[in-house]
Amino acid sequence: MPAAATMFARDRSRIRPALPLWLLAIAAIAPAARGQASLTRGPAVAKVETTAATIQWTTSPASAGVVEWGTTAALGQATEPTPVSSLHEVEIAGLLPDHVYYYRLLADGTPASPVFTFETAEASFESSFRFAMFGDSGSGNSNQLGVASLLEELDPDLVLIAGDVVYPSGALSGMDPRYFVPYAALLPERPFYLALGNHDYQTSCAQPYLDSFCLPASAAGGERYYSFDRGNVHFVSADSAPLGSLPSGCSPNSAFEAQLAWLDADLAASTAAWKVVFFHHSPYSDSNHGDNADVQALFVPLFEAHGVDVVLTGHDHCYQRFPPMSGGAPAADGVRYIVAGTGGASLYSITPGPLLEVGIVSHGAVIGDVCGNDLRLRFYGSDPGNYGQLLDEVLLSKGPANSCSESPTPIVLGNRFEGSFASGADVDEISFEAVEGMLASIDARRTAGSTQPEFSLTAPSGAAVYLAAYVHVTSKGTKANQVPLPETGTYRVALSSANGESGPYRVRTKGEASSGLKKLATSGLVSPPGATAEVPFLAFAGGKLKAKILSGGSGLDPSVQLLGPGDTPISLEGFVVSKPFVSVALTGVPLPATGPYALQVTGATGTAGSFTAKLKIGFPKVPPLVVFEP
């Protein structure tokens, strides 16, 4: 694991809804009154610019759609009604750069969603923002949900997906379970930008992809390939599928033939400080698919000719970082290539070659933090054994020093942070996401030398969190045990040296629920017959749930189902042991995401009665992380 470093990024005190996003996502798709149009998909914010953004959603039945919006939750402005349709894409124009806006949807004049927020893009060269990137995501399984949960904690401003968005064939029927549902808590306020993968092409030459997503478009290729600017970065979504031969199910298409000329002209015209290109097939890879000769022959010369800084791809289901390269060999001023097909599909092994700098077999996401002349790329894991861990990072710099302000390095509760005070006056900051009512423990201690780390904790609202009753000063640092967290959102930990000495330190963190994240015992009642009782609890991704529901002779024949964050059903197949009219036991159900869960108890065959629920959550022992550093 690399030594942690201070990240350059803007102040990430994002204004959030009063309710957590997962709950808003549930509310958005709640049943409407009989005959009233209701949301069947969305909302999803898209194409966010400095002065405009687009909102996409679908309703049933078809309706006239309106977006109410404003700079406060009171809204106050509205778009013109759309023609009656099931699919709506509405642009909000005349916005201000780097501002938070509130919005909600109307269907036939009736509110159809809660109030959500989004943030417009930055205008200044020295502004900063965060993007996330991965590929090969659309599996619809717990691995995909783990990555989605990770993104909620690391809070990117935009998300890039490098192809294979919907497995196995890009079919229309897969759009909801393999894209819109897994990312339901993210899509209302963070724009996603996608690239086509070979699997996305397997249904009608990617027509369901083109019909379902709201993306920028190029004159030559429409939404198959396009570019956009964010701050001082020029992003390009390219289409690598048709380079060697026609993708499955496709006929000759002028968009395919025009792409190379378009890409050449687009990159040449950009004057942005950073140029980042993302697409599916990797020009360099030491995993299953290996190097892609067509991409090397057709795309790579354009990247090198026009000063592309970073190329992000997928296709191979692992993480690989290569050095800056030109002409197929390392070069200080070359193009940096990163493979991250880590979004949810089954992982591939790596056979390290001479060019590979780092290879990691894990699901997760690349997080890019941009601040003027600095671009820091980090890879965080999302599997049970490394959820939220910083597994790799590299800093790219160009030009003079920044005037950007520094902000906290993001971590996930339960992980470590390693840093160093360069001088006794240094103050380092880390941040984490948490839910109101959780208990946080923080242990900061030196790892060498004589520095004495101490810290303060700031809540999402900016108020100081009371620590005095929970702090214990040790010979090597400071510990705070089970500090109650008063709000939902982003917390900041400010670290400094109590004795003014420089030196390295390590911070260990832990989060648990006050109601018993590890163990929970409670009672409940299913009455009348047909009713459902819920046992709510909080859990972290990667945990395994063991539970017993005991009827105790009450007459209840217990039956259970499990709902995860975002009201997502969790499969219990293979984990249930049932004794009719006595008990139901769950044996090690994998929990795919961080957030609120509900164990729902009903009575089979119309029975009713009381029950006792005993829950325990543990983390499994997993094989060691496979990391290659030739």
VONU-724734 format. One record per residue (C-alpha): chain; residue number from 1; x, y, z. Coordinates in Angstrom, 3 decimals. Each point is the difference from the previous one (the first is absolute). Layout:
BEGIN
   kette    nr          x          y          z
       A   NUM          X          Y          Z
...
//
This chain:
BEGIN
   kette    nr          x          y          z
       A     1      0.000      0.000      0.000
       A     2      1.449      3.398     -0.886
       A     3      0.756      2.640      2.535
       A     4     -2.931      2.371      0.198
       A     5      0.430      3.522     -1.281
       A     6     -2.003      3.191      0.188
       A     7     -2.533      0.210     -2.804
       A     8     -0.693      3.114     -2.009
       A     9     -3.736      0.488     -0.466
       A    10     -2.657      2.590      0.578
       A    11     -1.902      0.397      3.258
       A    12     -2.213     -3.064     -0.047
       A    13     -2.638      1.217      2.479
       A    14     -2.715     -0.921     -2.467
       A    15     -3.470      1.184      0.975
       A    16     -2.090     -3.125      0.369
       A    17     -3.701     -0.721      0.314
       A    18     -1.413     -0.305      3.499
       A    19     -0.617     -3.711     -0.679
       A    20      2.740     -2.397     -1.118
       A    21      0.141     -0.634     -3.739
       A    22     -0.959     -3.660      0.279
       A    23     -3.274      0.997      1.700
       A    24     -0.702      2.692     -2.583
       A    25      0.537     -2.557     -2.749
       A    26     -2.636     -2.231      1.604
       A    27     -2.411      2.896      0.390
       A    28      0.464      0.952     -3.640
       A    29     -1.394     -3.310     -1.207
       A    30     -2.760     -0.353      2.585
       A    31     -3.407     -0.894     -1.474
       A    32     -2.121      2.943     -1.086
       A    33     -3.737      0.346      0.495
       A    34     -2.168     -1.984     -2.384
       A    35      0.150      1.511     -3.489
       A    36      2.812      2.402      0.886
       A    37      3.294     -0.218     -1.899
       A    38      2.935     -1.163      2.123
       A    39      3.735     -0.330     -0.517
       A    40      1.175     -3.302     -1.424
       A    41      3.640      1.052     -0.434
       A    42      2.097      2.870      1.293
       A    43      0.483      2.794      0.396
       A    44      3.530      0.084     -1.375
       A    45      1.953      3.207     -0.419
       A    46      2.062      0.095     -3.213
       A    47      2.190      2.268     -2.122
       A    48      0.811      2.342      2.877
       A    49      1.715      3.159     -1.266
       A    50      0.877      3.355      1.536
       A    51     -3.365      1.549     -0.897
       A    52     -2.280     -2.939     -0.854
       A    53     -0.947     -3.554      0.956
       A    54     -2.429     -2.607     -1.313
       A    55     -2.396     -2.112      2.071
       A    56     -1.180     -3.364     -1.371
       A    57     -2.854     -2.178      1.304
       A    58     -2.824     -2.289     -1.112
       A    59     -3.613     -0.265      1.167
       A    60     -2.907     -2.363     -0.314
       A    61     -2.402      0.796     -1.473
       A    62      1.406      2.612     -2.381
       A    63     -0.252      3.526      1.362
       A    64      0.927      3.633     -0.558
       A    65      3.194      0.609      1.955
       A    66      1.272      3.109      1.801
       A    67      3.135      0.625      2.067
       A    68     -0.483      2.437      2.869
       A    69      3.338      1.424      1.101
       A    70      1.748      2.712      1.969
       A    71      2.934      0.917      2.205
       A    72     -1.844     -1.086      3.152
       A    73     -2.361     -2.825      0.889
       A    74     -2.863      2.460     -0.535
       A    75      0.769     -0.289     -3.757
       A    76     -1.916      2.846     -1.668
       A    77      0.681     -0.581     -3.702
       A    78     -1.274     -2.571     -2.482
       A    79      0.692     -1.231     -3.514
       A    80     -2.656     -0.054     -2.701
       A    81     -2.111     -3.208     -0.044
       A    82      1.268     -2.682     -2.352
       A    83     -2.266     -1.699     -2.532
       A    84     -1.785     -3.012      1.487
       A    85      2.546     -2.829      0.021
       A    86      1.364     -2.829      2.124
       A    87      3.635      1.122     -0.441
       A    88      0.960      3.529      1.014
       A    89      3.280      1.877     -0.504
       A    90     -0.243      3.620      1.129
       A    91      2.806      2.565     -0.042
       A    92      0.197      2.658      2.702
       A    93      1.885      3.000     -1.407
       A    94      1.119      3.392      1.306
       A    95      1.790     -1.409      3.051
       A    96      3.078      1.325      1.812
       A    97      3.318     -1.888      0.098
       A    98      0.962     -1.959      3.116
       A    99     -3.405      0.394      1.647
       A   100     -2.309     -2.472      1.734
       A   101     -3.504     -0.214     -1.469
       A   102     -3.081     -1.743      1.364
       A   103     -2.595     -1.668     -2.179
       A   104     -3.005     -2.279     -0.072
       A   105     -2.143     -1.510     -2.747
       A   106     -3.639      0.554     -0.878
       A   107     -2.139     -2.430     -2.009
       A   108     -3.126      1.586     -1.461
       A   109      0.409      2.833      2.496
       A   110      0.243     -2.268      3.068
       A   111      3.235     -0.460      2.003
       A   112      1.537     -3.349     -0.984
       A   113      3.275      0.062      1.949
       A   114      1.618      1.361      3.148
       A   115      2.353      2.973     -0.240
       A   116      3.503     -0.910     -1.209
       A   117      3.146      2.078     -0.551
       A   118      2.758      0.256     -2.589
       A   119      3.039      2.239     -0.347
       A   120      1.018      1.847     -3.160
       A   121      3.513     -0.296     -1.417
       A   122      2.912      2.236      0.908
       A   123      1.032      2.907     -2.224
       A   124      3.443      0.858      1.327
       A   125      3.237     -1.580     -1.247
       A   126      1.152     -0.275      3.598
       A   127     -3.251     -1.615      1.129
       A   128      0.010     -3.615      1.104
       A   129     -2.297     -2.983     -0.290
       A   130     -0.071     -3.770      0.401
       A   131     -0.902     -2.695     -2.504
       A   132     -0.402     -3.756      0.400
       A   133      0.699     -2.593     -2.688
       A   134     -0.411     -3.742     -0.546
       A   135     -1.214     -2.349     -2.719
       A   136     -1.673     -3.389     -0.422
       A   137     -2.617      0.833      2.591
       A   138     -3.427     -1.175     -1.112
       A   139     -0.144     -3.336      1.777
       A   140     -2.884      0.796      2.338
       A   141      1.745     -1.915      2.805
       A   142      1.413      0.827      3.419
       A   143      3.350      0.986     -1.551
       A   144     -1.694      2.785     -1.969
       A   145     -1.930      1.119      3.077
       A   146      3.253      0.102      1.963
       A   147      1.542      2.405     -2.533
       A   148     -3.161      2.139      0.045
       A   149      0.155      0.140      3.799
       A   150      3.672      1.000     -0.160
       A   151     -0.830      2.898     -2.329
       A   152     -2.584      1.312      2.459
       A   153      2.721      0.150      2.654
       A   154      2.689      1.580     -2.213
       A   155     -2.436      2.553     -1.479
       A   156      1.191      0.683     -3.579
       A   157     -1.396      2.911     -2.012
       A   158     -0.363     -2.185     -3.108
       A   159      0.348     -3.669     -0.918
       A   160      1.582     -1.574     -3.116
       A   161     -0.803     -3.592     -1.032
       A   162      2.329     -1.513     -2.604
       A   163     -2.389     -2.424     -1.693
       A   164     -1.915     -3.215      0.640
       A   165     -2.571      2.096      1.792
       A   166     -2.694     -2.700     -0.185
       A   167      0.847     -3.701     -0.107
       A   168     -0.365     -2.411     -1.662
       A   169     -1.141      1.637     -3.237
       A   170     -1.067      3.602      0.554
       A   171     -3.676     -1.001     -0.150
       A   172     -2.780      2.414      0.908
       A   173     -1.180     -2.394      2.701
       A   174      3.346      0.372      1.789
       A   175      0.022      3.785      0.248
       A   176     -1.876      0.248      3.290
       A   177      1.435     -2.943      2.003
       A   178      3.562      0.508     -1.257
       A   179      0.271      3.791     -0.152
       A   180     -2.839      2.212      1.215
       A   181     -0.737     -2.008      3.170
       A   182      3.611     -0.589      1.174
       A   183      0.831      3.704     -0.409
       A   184     -3.411      1.326      1.154
       A   185      1.508      1.883      2.936
       A   186      2.639      1.687     -2.218
       A   187     -1.781      0.859     -3.243
       A   188     -2.276      2.802      1.310
       A   189      2.931      2.278      0.842
       A   190      3.135     -1.242     -1.801
       A   191      0.303     -0.173     -3.793
       A   192      1.192     -3.274     -1.545
       A   193      1.918     -0.065     -3.302
       A   194      0.185     -3.339     -1.787
       A   195      1.999     -1.713     -2.735
       A   196     -1.109     -2.979     -2.060
       A   197      1.392     -3.483      0.646
       A   198     -0.176     -3.149     -2.094
       A   199     -2.834     -1.416      2.114
       A   200     -2.047      3.192     -0.423
       A   201      0.071     -0.537     -3.763
       A   202     -1.502     -3.485      0.063
       A   203     -3.621      1.154     -0.174
       A   204     -1.012      1.890     -3.156
       A   205      3.414      1.629     -0.443
       A   206     -0.286      1.726      3.411
       A   207     -3.402      1.567     -0.691
       A   208     -1.347     -0.613      3.544
       A   209      3.082      1.813      1.350
       A   210     -0.626      2.951     -2.327
       A   211     -3.706      0.074      0.905
       A   212      0.425     -0.284      3.774
       A   213      2.813      2.390      0.915
       A   214      0.227      3.776     -0.200
       A   215      3.545      0.842     -1.150
       A   216      1.818      2.744     -1.879
       A   217      0.176     -0.529     -3.755
       A   218      2.485      0.691     -2.776
       A   219     -1.034      1.072     -3.479
       A   220      1.783     -2.999     -1.484
       A   221     -0.986     -2.784      2.387
       A   222     -2.896      1.217      2.107
       A   223      0.081     -1.619      3.443
       A   224      2.309     -2.816     -1.161
       A   225      2.970      2.309      0.579
       A   226      0.214      3.568      1.234
       A   227      2.005      2.457      2.088
       A   228     -0.675      2.552      2.725
       A   229      1.954      2.405      2.187
       A   230     -0.061      0.212      3.771
       A   231      2.149      2.681      1.606
       A   232      3.419     -0.259     -1.660
       A   233     -0.485     -3.598     -1.186
       A   234     -1.077     -1.108     -3.475
       A   235     -1.694     -3.400      0.267
       A   236     -0.497     -2.218     -3.055
       A   237     -2.204     -3.083     -0.107
       A   238      1.216     -2.072     -2.967
       A   239     -1.430     -3.169     -1.549
       A   240      2.588     -2.742     -0.355
       A   241     -2.442     -2.786     -0.962
       A   242     -0.081      0.679     -3.784
       A   243      3.745      0.572     -0.501
       A   244      0.938     -3.446     -1.253
       A   245     -3.292     -1.275     -1.417
       A   246     -3.706      0.715      0.200
       A   247     -1.411     -0.687      3.477
       A   248     -2.460     -2.845      0.382
       A   249     -3.370      0.760     -1.609
       A   250      1.158      3.134     -1.822
       A   251     -0.088      1.047     -3.636
       A   252      2.479      2.489     -1.504
       A   253     -0.580      3.365      1.610
       A   254      1.369      3.425     -0.902
       A   255      0.531      0.698      3.710
       A   256      2.545     -2.818      0.185
       A   257      1.877      1.243     -3.052
       A   258      0.064      3.628      1.177
       A   259      1.326     -0.599      3.505
       A   260      3.743      0.212     -0.624
       A   261     -0.250      3.297     -1.875
       A   262     -2.316      1.370      2.681
       A   263      2.311     -1.110      2.821
       A   264      3.032      1.518     -1.749
       A   265     -1.760      3.348     -0.436
       A   266     -1.565      0.002      3.457
       A   267      3.283     -0.585      1.836
       A   268      1.827      2.493     -2.208
       A   269     -2.573      2.711      0.728
       A   270      0.073     -0.344      3.782
       A   271      2.118      2.464      1.973
       A   272     -0.863     -1.518      3.391
       A   273      2.834     -0.545      2.471
       A   274     -0.915     -3.687      0.326
       A   275     -1.246     -2.438     -2.639
       A   276     -1.604     -3.222      1.268
       A   277     -1.372     -2.661     -2.368
       A   278     -2.093     -2.977      1.101
       A   279     -1.278     -2.983     -1.988
       A   280     -0.284     -3.774      0.306
       A   281      2.840     -1.998     -1.629
       A   282      3.453      0.432      1.512
       A   283      2.985      0.709     -2.250
       A   284      2.271     -1.481      2.689
       A   285     -1.005     -2.783      2.393
       A   286      1.652     -2.910      1.802
       A   287     -3.293     -1.770      0.683
       A   288     -2.339     -2.323     -1.931
       A   289     -0.539      2.051     -3.145
       A   290      3.532      1.347     -0.280
       A   291      1.059      2.961     -2.152
       A   292     -2.513      1.159     -2.605
       A   293      1.878      0.418     -3.286
       A   294     -2.786      2.008     -1.683
       A   295     -0.077      2.569      2.799
       A   296      3.792      0.205     -0.060
       A   297      0.040      0.560     -3.767
       A   298     -2.920      2.436     -0.299
       A   299     -0.560      1.833      3.294
       A   300      3.424      0.122      1.656
       A   301      1.732      2.101     -2.727
       A   302     -2.736      2.630      0.397
       A   303      0.432      0.040      3.769
       A   304      3.736      0.502     -0.338
       A   305     -0.322      2.644     -2.718
       A   306     -2.445      2.138      1.989
       A   307      1.405     -0.207      3.504
       A   308     -2.560     -2.230      1.683
       A   309      0.915     -0.369      3.668
       A   310     -2.023     -2.996      1.184
       A   311     -1.818     -2.875     -1.727
       A   312     -2.502     -1.951      2.117
       A   313     -1.348     -3.343     -1.249
       A   314     -1.668     -3.234      1.096
       A   315     -0.607     -3.347     -1.780
       A   316      2.432     -1.867      2.252
       A   317     -1.596     -0.419      3.417
       A   318      2.780      1.212      2.261
       A   319      2.021      3.138      0.751
       A   320      3.245      0.685     -1.866
       A   321      2.161      3.129     -0.044
       A   322      2.624      0.504     -2.695
       A   323      2.699      2.688     -0.151
       A   324     -0.232      3.018     -2.301
       A   325      0.639     -1.441     -3.449
       A   326      0.849      1.128     -3.516
       A   327      0.599     -2.327     -2.928
       A   328     -0.668     -3.017      2.210
       A   329      2.817      0.829      2.435
       A   330      0.188      1.978      3.261
       A   331      0.444      3.739     -0.561
       A   332     -0.084      2.787      2.573
       A   333     -2.335      2.129     -2.120
       A   334     -2.085     -2.894     -1.320
       A   335     -3.599     -1.109      0.480
       A   336     -0.974     -1.652      3.300
       A   337     -2.140     -3.154     -0.505
       A   338     -2.226     -1.454      2.726
       A   339     -2.244     -3.059     -0.324
       A   340     -2.899     -0.199      2.474
       A   341     -2.570     -2.563     -1.097
       A   342     -0.863     -0.226      3.680
       A   343     -3.654      1.055      0.117
       A   344     -1.589     -3.340      0.874
       A   345      0.710     -2.762     -2.529
       A   346      1.941     -3.121      1.042
       A   347      3.676      0.790      0.499
       A   348      2.877     -1.067     -2.276
       A   349      3.526     -0.954      0.990
       A   350      3.104      1.981     -0.951
       A   351      3.273     -1.293     -1.457
       A   352      2.350      2.961      0.510
       A   353      2.050      1.097     -2.998
       A   354      3.017      2.320     -0.061
       A   355     -2.055      3.199     -0.395
       A   356     -2.527     -0.520      2.806
       A   357      0.539      2.286      2.999
       A   358     -2.838     -1.242      2.214
       A   359     -2.592     -2.756     -0.447
       A   360     -2.831     -0.685      2.458
       A   361     -2.630     -2.716     -0.219
       A   362     -2.949      1.666      1.712
       A   363     -3.261      1.767     -0.679
       A   364      0.008      3.723      0.670
       A   365      0.218      3.431     -1.605
       A   366      2.598      2.484     -1.189
       A   367     -0.460      3.388      1.654
       A   368      1.491      2.981     -1.808
       A   369      0.477      3.273      1.873
       A   370      0.702      2.997     -2.215
       A   371      1.329      3.286      1.317
       A   372      1.543      2.339     -2.549
       A   373      3.358     -1.479     -0.981
       A   374     -0.351     -3.110      2.170
       A   375     -1.887     -3.201     -0.809
       A   376      0.118     -2.702      2.659
       A   377     -1.282     -3.468     -0.951
       A   378     -0.859     -2.484      2.745
       A   379     -1.430     -3.505     -0.096
       A   380     -2.256     -1.074      2.881
       A   381     -1.120     -3.596      0.565
       A   382     -3.629     -0.998      0.516
       A   383      0.224     -3.722      0.808
       A   384     -0.692     -1.454      3.481
       A   385      3.687     -0.205      0.844
       A   386      0.956      3.519     -1.155
       A   387     -3.172      2.098     -0.061
       A   388      0.980      3.662     -0.018
       A   389      3.738     -0.665      0.115
       A   390      2.318      2.220     -2.016
       A   391      1.907     -2.576     -2.065
       A   392      1.937      2.147     -2.482
       A   393      0.619      3.635     -0.810
       A   394      2.019      2.118     -2.385
       A   395      0.341      3.786     -0.244
       A   396      0.344      1.710     -3.377
       A   397      1.150      3.640     -0.018
       A   398      0.707      2.600     -2.642
       A   399      0.780      3.694     -0.063
       A   400      0.405      2.351      2.981
       A   401     -1.208     -0.624      3.541
       A   402     -3.735      0.093      0.715
       A   403     -2.010      2.619      1.803
       A   404     -2.693     -2.633      0.692
       A   405     -1.004     -0.540      3.605
       A   406      0.618     -3.431      1.446
       A   407     -2.849     -2.071      1.374
       A   408     -0.190     -3.298      1.875
       A   409      1.209     -3.306     -1.346
       A   410     -3.105     -2.240     -0.162
       A   411     -0.022     -3.202      2.007
       A   412     -2.682     -2.553      0.854
       A   413     -0.669     -0.687      3.674
       A   414      1.683     -3.232      0.988
       A   415      3.187      0.767     -1.940
       A   416      3.384      1.491      0.813
       A   417      1.662      3.223     -1.102
       A   418      3.757      0.494      0.017
       A   419      1.577      3.437     -0.123
       A   420      2.854      2.090      1.252
       A   421      0.339      3.457      1.538
       A   422      2.702      1.698     -2.070
       A   423      0.296      2.584      2.777
       A   424     -1.412      0.366      3.471
       A   425     -2.478      2.593     -1.263
       A   426     -1.547     -2.236     -2.676
       A   427     -3.740     -0.723      0.022
       A   428     -1.184     -2.956     -2.105
       A   429     -3.639     -0.755     -0.682
       A   430     -1.883     -3.169     -0.848
       A   431     -3.729     -0.386     -0.577
       A   432     -2.584     -2.766      0.199
       A   433     -3.694     -0.486     -0.667
       A   434     -2.256     -1.113      2.859
       A   435     -3.642     -0.332      1.002
       A   436     -1.562      1.774      2.956
       A   437      0.035     -2.236      3.076
       A   438      3.137     -1.908     -0.906
       A   439      2.890     -0.244      2.452
       A   440      3.483      0.900     -1.299
       A   441      3.295     -1.034      1.571
       A   442      3.258      1.701     -1.064
       A   443      3.482     -1.011      1.120
       A   444      2.892      2.258     -1.115
       A   445      3.501     -1.025      1.010
       A   446      3.576      0.588     -1.143
       A   447      1.816     -2.755     -1.880
       A   448      3.520      1.409      0.535
       A   449      1.702      2.966      1.653
       A   450     -1.572      1.991      2.815
       A   451     -3.022      1.818     -1.464
       A   452     -3.217     -0.185      2.068
       A   453     -3.003     -0.006     -2.397
       A   454     -3.269      1.568      1.128
       A   455     -3.166      0.845     -1.933
       A   456     -3.303      1.823     -0.106
       A   457     -3.213     -1.141     -1.713
       A   458     -2.365      2.212     -1.986
       A   459     -3.576     -0.970     -0.936
       A   460     -1.512      0.504     -3.499
       A   461     -1.651      3.252      1.153
       A   462      3.379      1.420      1.039
       A   463     -0.647     -0.376      3.732
       A   464      2.678     -1.502      2.223
       A   465     -0.801     -3.513      1.250
       A   466      0.349     -0.341      3.778
       A   467      2.949     -2.310      0.757
       A   468      1.120      0.755      3.579
       A   469     -1.927     -2.843      1.659
       A   470      1.232     -2.569     -2.523
       A   471      3.704      0.899     -0.364
       A   472      2.922     -1.809      1.577
       A   473      3.559      1.294     -0.464
       A   474      2.565     -2.814     -0.317
       A   475      3.794     -0.003      0.012
       A   476     -0.024     -0.055     -3.812
       A   477     -3.026      2.092     -0.902
       A   478     -3.723      0.526      0.519
       A   479     -3.023     -2.334     -0.039
       A   480     -3.722      0.782     -0.061
       A   481     -2.339     -2.942      0.573
       A   482     -3.604     -0.288     -1.209
       A   483     -0.685      3.673     -0.633
       A   484     -3.720      0.502     -0.872
       A   485     -0.375      1.652     -3.401
       A   486     -2.805      2.593     -0.017
       A   487     -0.598      0.410     -3.750
       A   488     -0.011     -1.826     -3.322
       A   489      2.652      1.117     -2.491
       A   490      3.734      0.710     -0.277
       A   491      2.094      0.276      3.172
       A   492      3.499      1.556      0.145
       A   493      2.834     -1.081      2.257
       A   494      2.731      2.658      0.447
       A   495      3.288     -1.583      1.128
       A   496      2.851      1.934      1.588
       A   497      2.993     -0.537      2.258
       A   498     -0.767      0.765      3.669
       A   499      3.687      0.443      0.855
       A   500      1.087      1.823     -3.148
       A   501      2.174     -2.866     -1.222
       A   502      0.079     -1.234     -3.597
       A   503     -0.177     -3.650     -1.005
       A   504     -2.137     -2.816     -1.429
       A   505     -3.267     -1.203      1.479
       A   506     -2.830     -2.449     -0.613
       A   507     -3.738      0.439      0.562
       A   508     -2.313     -2.978      0.563
       A   509     -3.744      0.538     -0.283
       A   510     -3.079     -2.023      0.844
       A   511     -3.717      0.570     -0.424
       A   512     -2.922     -1.820      1.581
       A   513     -3.681      0.542      0.588
       A   514     -1.237      0.986      3.442
       A   515     -2.771     -2.603     -0.315
       A   516      2.541     -2.766     -0.503
       A   517      1.763     -0.304     -3.327
       A   518      1.653     -3.233      1.122
       A   519     -2.749     -1.483      2.175
       A   520     -3.669      0.813      0.330
       A   521     -2.782     -1.720      1.971
       A   522     -3.563      1.262     -0.154
       A   523     -3.598     -1.204     -0.005
       A   524     -2.837      0.617     -2.398
       A   525     -3.554     -0.851     -0.938
       A   526     -1.575     -1.136     -3.247
       A   527     -3.675      0.894      0.310
       A   528     -2.500     -0.265     -1.603
       A   529      0.714     -2.923     -2.345
       A   530      1.638      1.281     -3.165
       A   531      1.739      2.879      1.784
       A   532      3.759      0.615     -0.175
       A   533      2.269      0.928      2.895
       A   534      3.423      1.562     -0.625
       A   535      3.271     -0.288      1.900
       A   536      2.173      2.938     -1.212
       A   537      3.778      0.084      0.358
       A   538      3.074      1.719     -1.451
       A   539      2.876     -1.918     -1.565
       A   540      3.138      0.436     -2.053
       A   541      0.642     -1.551     -3.391
       A   542      1.814     -3.319      0.292
       A   543     -1.656     -1.080      3.219
       A   544     -1.823     -3.324      0.388
       A   545     -3.332     -0.225      1.788
       A   546     -0.953     -2.829      2.320
       A   547     -3.521      0.152      1.408
       A   548     -2.607     -2.027      1.867
       A   549     -3.705      0.761      0.102
       A   550     -1.592     -1.984      2.851
       A   551     -3.795     -0.247      0.291
       A   552      0.082     -1.461      3.520
       A   553     -3.294     -1.843     -0.330
       A   554     -1.977      3.122     -0.916
       A   555     -1.597     -1.682     -3.011
       A   556      2.101      1.921     -2.516
       A   557      1.545     -2.030     -2.826
       A   558      2.785      2.523     -0.764
       A   559      1.149      0.874     -3.502
       A   560      2.588      2.679     -0.817
       A   561      1.379      2.139     -2.780
       A   562      2.847      2.515      0.094
       A   563      0.078      3.480     -1.521
       A   564      3.286      1.888     -0.416
       A   565      0.792      3.703     -0.521
       A   566     -2.274      1.529     -2.608
       A   567     -2.687     -2.619      0.839
       A   568      1.941     -2.504     -2.093
       A   569     -1.065     -3.632      0.583
       A   570      2.882     -2.209      1.164
       A   571     -0.137     -3.614     -1.133
       A   572     -0.196     -2.487      2.890
       A   573      0.206     -3.100     -2.188
       A   574      2.280     -2.552      1.618
       A   575      0.172      1.875      3.322
       A   576     -3.368     -0.898      1.609
       A   577     -0.591     -2.804      2.495
       A   578     -3.672     -0.260      1.005
       A   579     -1.839     -1.904      2.721
       A   580     -3.767      0.503     -0.561
       A   581     -1.762      1.795      2.881
       A   582      3.287      0.117      1.917
       A   583      2.719      2.084     -1.680
       A   584      1.722      1.283     -3.100
       A   585      3.802      0.320     -0.052
       A   586      2.228      1.863     -2.444
       A   587      3.537     -1.337     -0.365
       A   588      2.558      2.577     -1.127
       A   589     -1.920      2.111     -2.561
       A   590      2.515      2.291     -1.828
       A   591     -0.901      3.680      0.367
       A   592      0.886      1.839     -3.231
       A   593     -0.188      3.671      1.002
       A   594      0.422      2.417      2.884
       A   595     -3.190      1.469      1.436
       A   596     -3.379     -0.842      1.525
       A   597     -1.414     -3.526     -0.277
       A   598     -3.366     -1.449      0.996
       A   599     -0.734     -3.627      0.856
       A   600     -3.693     -0.442     -0.788
       A   601     -1.915     -2.652      1.943
       A   602     -3.371     -1.385     -1.145
       A   603     -2.130     -2.988      0.930
       A   604     -0.089     -2.885     -2.463
       A   605     -3.411     -1.541     -0.779
       A   606     -1.836      2.960      1.502
       A   607      1.382     -0.390      3.508
       A   608      0.611      2.799      2.507
       A   609      1.733      0.398      3.352
       A   610      2.976      1.385      1.856
       A   611      3.674     -0.771     -0.637
       A   612      3.495      0.643      1.277
       A   613      2.712      1.068     -2.465
       A   614      3.703     -0.541      0.661
       A   615      2.415      1.473     -2.549
       A   616      3.783     -0.146     -0.220
       A   617      2.250      1.530     -2.661
       A   618      3.592     -1.035     -0.587
       A   619      2.684      0.486     -2.602
       A   620      1.309     -3.129     -1.722
       A   621      3.627     -0.935     -0.301
       A   622      0.967      0.376     -3.632
       A   623      3.070     -0.975     -2.029
       A   624      2.789      2.600     -0.064
       A   625     -0.352      2.793     -2.534
       A   626      1.972     -0.764     -3.139
       A   627      2.229      2.984     -0.826
       A   628      2.706     -0.092     -2.659
       A   629      2.847      2.525      0.054
       A   630      2.675     -1.282     -2.419
//
